[in-house]
Amino acid sequence: MARHTPSTPELYRRAVATYVKAGGEESVQRVITAVQSLTKKLDHWYARQLVDLDVTAGEWAVVTSLAKAGESLTPSQLAELTNVAPSSMTHRLDKLAERGLVERTPDADNRTRVLVNLTDDGWQLFSVAIRGSDVVETDVLQDLSDAERAELARLLEVVIARLDDVEA
């Protein structure tokens, strides 16, 4: 007899019920479990996308860090932003430079320091990935009106603002 594979909404309901049964507050568990479920599903999709783009998660972390910074960064800054050892960053930068996605240049103000930038090809990779993920993300949010999306974003931004105040 074939075993029933539960749907995502069914798994969500079961998880919330389990956490509430263990003493969790239902409204809190509904929100946190929903955010975790969404993150898990999107992370699986993003991982497949990176494989299709022939980029590792570590390399993608460097590309996105440079794109979001909007300026040159040192390898040490990139290592800190991506939470890796400086030696690992050197290896990542070597691979990205070999592919023409980043370039390293000497710092004009401090010749002992190197600055890293995205190349045009690096920006192109970033743009292709973002456009691809935007399609999936739009599909995920398709049942919400523009006003509901704006309200959801506003509410999540309120929660994000509290993250630094909460001790884990």
Secondary structure in CASP SS format (residue, H / E / C, confidence):
PFRMAT SS
TARGET T0000
AUTHOR 0000-0000-0000
METHOD secondary structure of the structure
MODEL  1
M C 1.00
A C 1.00
R C 1.00
H C 1.00
T C 1.00
P C 1.00
S C 1.00
T H 1.00
P H 1.00
E H 1.00
L H 1.00
Y H 1.00
R H 1.00
R H 1.00
A H 1.00
V H 1.00
A H 1.00
T H 1.00
Y H 1.00
V H 1.00
K H 1.00
A C 1.00
G C 1.00
G C 1.00
E C 1.00
E H 1.00
S H 1.00
V H 1.00
Q H 1.00
R H 1.00
V H 1.00
I H 1.00
T H 1.00
A H 1.00
V H 1.00
Q H 1.00
S H 1.00
L H 1.00
T H 1.00
K H 1.00
K H 1.00
L H 1.00
D H 1.00
H H 1.00
W H 1.00
Y H 1.00
A H 1.00
R H 1.00
Q H 1.00
L H 1.00
V H 1.00
D H 1.00
L C 1.00
D C 1.00
V C 1.00
T C 1.00
A H 1.00
G H 1.00
E H 1.00
W H 1.00
A H 1.00
V H 1.00
V H 1.00
T H 1.00
S H 1.00
L H 1.00
A H 1.00
K H 1.00
A H 1.00
G C 1.00
E C 1.00
S C 1.00
L E 1.00
T C 1.00
P H 1.00
S H 1.00
Q H 1.00
L H 1.00
A H 1.00
E H 1.00
L H 1.00
T H 1.00
N C 1.00
V C 1.00
A C 1.00
P H 1.00
S H 1.00
S H 1.00
M H 1.00
T H 1.00
H H 1.00
R H 1.00
L H 1.00
D H 1.00
K H 1.00
L H 1.00
A H 1.00
E H 1.00
R C 1.00
G C 1.00
L C 1.00
V E 1.00
E E 1.00
R E 1.00
T E 1.00
P E 1.00
D C 1.00
A C 1.00
D C 1.00
N C 1.00
R C 1.00
T C 1.00
R C 1.00
V E 1.00
L E 1.00
V E 1.00
N E 1.00
L E 1.00
T C 1.00
D H 1.00
D H 1.00
G H 1.00
W H 1.00
Q H 1.00
L H 1.00
F H 1.00
S H 1.00
V H 1.00
A H 1.00
I H 1.00
R H 1.00
G H 1.00
S H 1.00
D H 1.00
V H 1.00
V H 1.00
E H 1.00
T H 1.00
D H 1.00
V H 1.00
L C 1.00
Q C 1.00
D C 1.00
L C 1.00
S C 1.00
D H 1.00
A H 1.00
E H 1.00
R H 1.00
A H 1.00
E H 1.00
L H 1.00
A H 1.00
R H 1.00
L H 1.00
L H 1.00
E H 1.00
V H 1.00
V H 1.00
I H 1.00
A H 1.00
R H 1.00
L H 1.00
D H 1.00
D H 1.00
V C 1.00
E C 1.00
A C 1.00
END
